[in-house]
Amino acid sequence: MRTSVIETERLVVRPPRADDIDRCAELLGDYEVAKMLSRVPYPYDLEQGRQYLEKSLARWENLAEADELGFHIDHEGELIGGLGFKKLQETPEIGYWLGRPYWGKGFMSEALNAAICWVFENTAHERLACEAMTENPASIKVMERTGFRPVGEVSCVSVSRGETLPAIRSEMTRADFMRGL
């Protein structure tokens, strides 16, 4: 298996570390970030975040059986966001977030491309899925830029809002991604 640390032109995409918790709390504690995510509460719960981070670290110890894997994204040595693959034993679904100060700079497209390449190089999966709330055009553009194609509308639970919202589900195949490289 290729290394789990991925370096791009501007970023390091790496497994999470226990000492990331304070920075995660800072960035995910912003309602504008949390409201577009399915599993992040608002206000951010530090203890729940710590527990999630511990589970995420443990998954990296047995990649073959992991049901999901998370990565953190660093820019100039500072954590700026994260991404992860869930449902790794089925069709993996990728989710992602960036702290608000880093929006609109192309960081997520860069990180997502690297992570997609990593998953296709390190697994036998032939398809990936991704969802974004319909009211999040920036996230939908990131999906399109990285090669995901819309396949339908779905519902997305937002823990921070306590409601279910409409979302766009998109997918990509290994072949489509490799053609786009």
Sequence and secondary structure as in RCSB ss.txt:
>XXXX:A:sequence
MRTSVIETERLVVRPPRADDIDRCAELLGDYEVAKMLSRVPYPYDLEQGRQYLEKSLARWENLAEADELGFHIDH
EGELIGGLGFKKLQETPEIGYWLGRPYWGKGFMSEALNAAICWVFENTAHERLACEAMTENPASIKVMERTGFRP
VGEVSCVSVSRGETLPAIRSEMTRADFMRGL
>XXXX:A:secstr
   S EE SSEEEE   GGGHHHHHHHHTSHHHHTT SS  SS  HHHHHHHHHHHHHHTT GGG SEEEEEEEE
TTEEEEEEEEE TTSS EEEEEE GGGTTSSHHHHHHHHHHHHHHHHS   EEEEEEETT HHHHHHHHHTT EE
EEEEEEEETTTTEEEEEEEEEEEHHHHHHH 
